[in-house]
Amino acid sequence: MGASVRIALEDVSYSYGRGALRKQVLFDIATRIEGGEIVILTGPSGSGKTTLLTLIGALRSAQEGSVRVLGHELLNARTKALIKVRRQIGYIFQSHNLLSSLTVGQNVRMALQLSGTRHREKKGRVASVLERVGLSEHEHKFPDQLSGGQKQRAGIARALVNRPQIVLADEPTASLDKKAGRDVVELIEELAREDGSAVILVTHDNRILDVADRILHIEDGHMKSMSEVVSEGTSRMLNLLEKHDPNAANYLATFAFALARIAYVDGVIHEDERAEMRRILMEVALLTEAEVDFIMEMSMMQGRARARIDNRIVNPAFDEERTEHFLASLHAIAQADGITTSEELIEIDTIAAEFGLTRPRDPRMN
């Protein structure tokens, strides 16, 4: 295993129970994750996501296949070896699991108790990590004096204070509202990249998929490729759109994919671009906010997979009014962050060429 590879899984299978009650929950899982990489693990409830996370985190004994973490083979590993691996991993859970009788600083300091770190260094590390998560002024408060988002930030501080080589996060946004959840995930992303940690984040939250370098999807214990997930999601999207307007379904799906492609030109979908996409789609499609969110995230997954619009969707008919609105909307996404780059203009031209459309003249050029 190369020095940059933190996690290497090969033919990993896992079952619960024995005999007639035996139930296999993971089947031949294989992947590699490097330092500095952020991987999101998705899938329906009961698909095996948390089981896989606990195997990687040395919290559960491997049964079949190879589970190599930080250069250690966990299959048939002794307890001492498992403990050594655990100490190099930061765990972030849906519930922050803070001890209510301890202050925020004391909760974070607990993670250093077995590290052999000297007292003065412990104090410095705690102060530093609390500053990084924006909780310096709350160090001496107790958990019940914090908001839900602040408690989760304290949990992140505790997970990162040891500067772990791997961060495992299981549904860290599940108990948070949209803004707090987004803030928490962006914080995990920022801090993990600074430290070069490999991050695996299990989530059902489609609003945060764009922070990932890769998305792995598990269903019925099997890992699916991104192309399979996007293809199935596209079918669901078309079915949803057809319930509203069968004649416009292909156009709206294509429209959403095109907006996502422009937003993702720089490799990151910013919140202002996301907000502009939501506004345009709600205005055009007359869908509910939840339906628009679903369509947006499926479109962004398609964009991340670098799939071309006409690979998945039947080309819709463009009349003059649609053409004007379609291309004007692409410009609106490009301008959402206040700067229209040459790369965004090239992507708009590329999309226009795919459908034989002419890009309207940029009004700033008049």
C-alpha positions, 0 to 999 in steps of 0.5 A: 500500500502506497504511503498516500493510501490511508485505506485499502479495501479488497473483497470485503464481506460481512455477515451478522448472525450464524446458521439459519439466522446469518444475514450478509450485509456487505458483498465484495467491497473494494476501494482505496482512499488517499490522504487529503481525499474527502469521500461521501458514502451514500445509500438507503438505510440498512444498506451497510454504510455504518457497518463498513464505517465501523470496519474501517474504524477498527470498531468491528472485527473484519471477517472476509477480505482485506481491510488495510488501514494506515498500513495495518491489516485488520483482518484477524488483527489482535486487539492491541493492533486495533487499538493502535489504529483507533488512536489515529482516527477521529470519529464524528457521530450524529450525536455529539456524545459530549459529557454534560458534566464536563466543559467544552474544553474538558470534553476536547481534552479527554481525547488527548488523555491516552496520547502521551501529550504533555500538559502544556502541549495539551492546553495549546492543542485544545486552544488551537482546535477550539479556535479553528472550529470557532468555539474559543469563547465557549471553552468553559461552557457546558454542553447544555449551554450550546446550540446544536451546531455548536455541540457538533463543532465541539464534537469535531474539535474533539475528533481532530485534536489528535490530528488524526490521519483518518476522519470518519463521520457518521451522519454528522448533519442529521440533527442540524438545520440546513445552514448549521449542517452545511457549516459543519460539513464545510468545517470538516472539509476545511480542517481535514484538507489542512491536516491532509486527513482522509475523510469518509462521511456517511450521509443521507443529506443530498445538500452536501454531496458537492463537498466530496472528491468522490461519492461511493454508493452502497445499496443492498450491501453492494458498492455501485458505480457513480454512473449507475447511481446517476442513471437511476437518479435521472430516471427518478428525476424524469418520473418526478418531472413527468408528474408535473408536466409530461411535455416538459420533463426532458427539457427541465431535466436537461435544463437542471443538468446544464445549470449544474455544469456551469456551477461546477466549472471551477470544481466547487458549487458555491452557495450563491450558485446553489441559491441561483439554481434553486431560484431559477428551477422553482421559477421555471418548474413550479415544483416544491422546494423539496422536489427542486432540492432533489433535482438539483442534487441529482444534477450536481451528481451528474456534473461531478461524474462529468456526464454530458447532457445528451448521454442521459436525456433525450434532446428536448425541443427548443423554441425561440423563447426556451432558447433565450431563457435557457442560455440566459439562465446559464449566464445567470449561474455564471454571474452568481458569484459576481465573476464570469470566467472564461472557463464558464463562457467556454462551457456555455458555448459547449452546451449551446453547441450540443443543442445547436443553439446560439449563445445570446450576446453578453449585454456587458459587451454592448 
